[in-house]
Amino acid sequence: MRHPGRKLYHVLGGLGLLAVWFALRRPRAFYAFAAILAAALLFDLARWALPRLNAWAMANLTSLLRPGEERTLTGTPAYVAGIALTLLLFPEPPAVAAILFLVVGDVSATAVGERFGRHRVGAKSLEGAAAFFAAACLAGFAARTLLHGPPPGTIVAGAWCA
């Protein structure tokens, strides 16, 4: 599996943000999300403004930063903002299910697609897409069991659309 540190960061980051949500609840969780988002943006801005910091980060944080991110935002600000907005704009059970689709499905798709992907559709593989769907369904049914919703048809449709 390529980039295991980045995959672990993705899963732990998503689960960690959900943990913040359940521990602090609204509105305090949004203050925490805003602080995390600000820290991620400040890190990227500092990297751009300080070439030595950028060089150090690109050399030492290789499990978190991709080649080519020297002069771009990392995925972290969008990830944090996306999770926060999902929890803000949608009822909790489907929002949590959707976030779990992202957290579990994306990593599963990447891991399976890299290892077993033989049937390509653009840069992706059918095997990776199937792994995403299966993992998202499992995560959705776990959210249903723990949070009493959403219904099974919604989980399957959501996993398919995600």
Salt bridges, closest charged atoms under 4 A:
ASP44 OD1 - ARG47 NH2 3.13
GLU69 OE2 - ARG6 NH2 3.69
GLU92 OE1 - ARG25 NH1 2.36
ASP106 OD2 - HIS10 NE2 3.47
GLU114 OE2 - ARG2 NH2 3.56
GLU114 OE1 - LYS7 NZ 3.36
GLU127 OE2 - HIS119 ND1 2.50
